[in-house]
């Protein structure tokens, strides 16, 4: 599994290192295509990174689009909403037009919400995705053992469920949809996350147990770490 790694020693180095690599990837996409669509993950690790990234004056934010790699099925303004977290961090400073935000409409029944979000991706593909790694090895809201639905190449968005967090119902890109994205940035902060990553590297189990392996095998990956 071949990937670039940026190892940092402090919280500030982690924030800056992650922000710098994302800025570089966004600007590369803008230079090549004139636009950039970023699929963002939630969780506590990227909050400060997104806040710092949003302050960048080196990015033409008017030509950037955002979507969510996964979302909790909660109301839009809920404290557990990934969309709300993005609004409280990156969008506090980044002047991205509202119609450039491709977020699932969680006010709809979940099947309708997923159907509508699927349709949003019929003719577009993100250029960059940010990911973390859960204590059980999950990425986005794809939890091991990975279901057949999450491996389906014929769809991009599915309903997933988990018992390890308070919010059970999730909306997530499928594993093939994530793997098709050209550039991936994993942000791993803390010794517990690094131990899980190292366990995955040693394991002979495939992506059904370790979904991140599918990303490492098919995408340009940068891993930013901090103990």
N, C-alpha and C positions, 0 to 999 in steps of 0.2 A: 504493500500500500504506500504509494508515493504522495507526499504532500509537503508543503512549505510550513515551517513552524517559526513563530515569533515568541520567544520565551521572555517574560517580563518579571521583574522582582517586586514591584510595588503596585498598589491600586492605580495610582496615577499613570504609571508606565503602561499598565494594561488598558486603561481608558484611551490614552493617547495612541498607543500602538494599534488598537482596534480601529479607532477613528481614522488614522492615517491610511491603513490598508483599504478601508471602505471608500475613503475619498479618492484614492488612486484608482480603484475599480470603477467607481461611478464616472470619474472623468474620462477613463479609457472608453467606456461605453458611449458617453456623450460625444467624444471625439470621433468614434467610429460610426455611430448610428444617428447622432443628433438627439438621442433620447435615452433614458435609462429607467427600467422597471426593477425595483428592489422588493423582494419578498422578505419580510421581517418576522422574526420569531419573538415570542414574549418571554416572560420570566424575569427574575430579579437581576441576573447577570448583565444583560445589555442596557439596562436603564440609563446608567451614567454615560455609557458609550453613545447612545442615541442622543442624549442631551448635548454632549460635546460635538458630535457629528453635525447636529442641526445648526450649530454656531458657525460652521465653516463658511467663509466668504469666497472660497476657491471653487465652489460648485454652483453651476447655473440651475438653481432649484426649480425654475420655471419649466424646465424640460425633464424633470424627474417625476416618475410615478411611483406610488407605494401600493403594495398589497400585503396581506398577511399569509405566512406559510401555515399558520394554524390560529384558531380562535376558540375561546371558551364560549359555550352557548349560554350567555348571560346578556342582560340589557346593555345597550351601547355605552352608557355612562357608568356601569358597574365597576367597582374597584378591581375586580378580577378580569376585566375586559382588556385584551391585548390592544384593541383599537384605542381605547381610552388611554392606555399607557403610552402609546405612540403620540397621541395628542398632547400628553403632559410632558413629553420629553423632546423628541426630534422636532415636532411641529410647533413647539413654543417659539423656535427661532427660524426654522427653515420655511421660507415663503413658497410652499408648494400649493398650487391651486386645489381647491376642494374637489373639483371634478377629476383630479389626478389620483384620488384616493380610492382604491378598489378594496373595499372592506365588505365582509359578509353582513347581510341585514338580519341581525338576530332578533328583530321584532317579528319576523315571520315564523311560522311553524318550521321545525328544524328541517324537514324534508324539502320544503319550499326554499328555505334559506340556502341549502346545499345545492339545489337545482339552479337557483339564480346565480350563485357564486361559480358553479361549474360553467355556466354560459358566459360569464365574464372572461373566462380563459380560453374560449373557443379559438380565438384568432391572435392570442398574445402569449408570450412566454417570458417569465422574468429573466433578467440578465444576471442578477446577483441574489443569493439567499444567505441569510444569517441563521445559524443554528447553535443550539447548546446541546448538552448531553445530560439526561436524567440519571438518577442513582441506579435505576434498573436498566439503563442503556437506551431509553427511548429518545427519539429526536422528533421535533415538532410535537404532534399528538399521535405519533405512531408508536404504540407500545408493544414490546415483545411479550409473547411470540407474535410476530407480525401476521395479520390475517390475510386471507386471499384477497379480500376487498382492497386492502392497503397496497397490495402488489399488482393490482389491475392496471394494465397499460392503456386500457380503453377509456379511463375516466381520470379526472384530475383532482376532484374534491370529494371527500367522503365523510360520513359520520363515524366518529370513533368514540369509545367509552373507556373509562378507567375507574378503578376503585381506590387508587392510591392518592388521589387529590379530592378536595371538597367538591369541585365542579366536575361532575361525571361525564357530561355530554360535551363533545368536542367536534370541531370542524377542522379538517386537516387536508393539505395536499397529500396525494398518494406518494409512495416511495419512488415509483418511476418518474412522476412529475417533478419531484425534487431533484432526482438524479440527472434529469435532462438540463437543469440549469447550469450555465457555463461556469460560473464562479461561485464558490461556497466559502464562507468565513465561519469557522467554528470558534466560539468564544468559551473557553473553559477556565473558570476561576475557582481556586480552592483545591486543597489536596485531595478531598473526596472525589471531585470530578476527575482529577488527573489519575487517581487510582482506578476509576472505572474505565477511563480511556486506555490505560495500560493493560488492564484486564482484557479489554476487547482486542487489543493488539496481540496478546498472547493466545487468545482463544482460537480454536480451530472451527468453532461454530460459524455458520454463514449469516447472511443478512436477516434471516427470519428471527434469529436470536439477537443480532446486533445490526439494526437497520442502518447505522452510520457506515457500515462496510460497503453498502451499495453506493453510497455517495463517494467514498474514497476510491472506488474502482472506476467511476465514470465521470468524475468532475474535477475541475481545477480547484484544489482545496488549499486554503491557508488556515492554520490552527494557531490562535493566539492564546497563550497560557499564562497563568499567574498562580503562584502558591499562596 
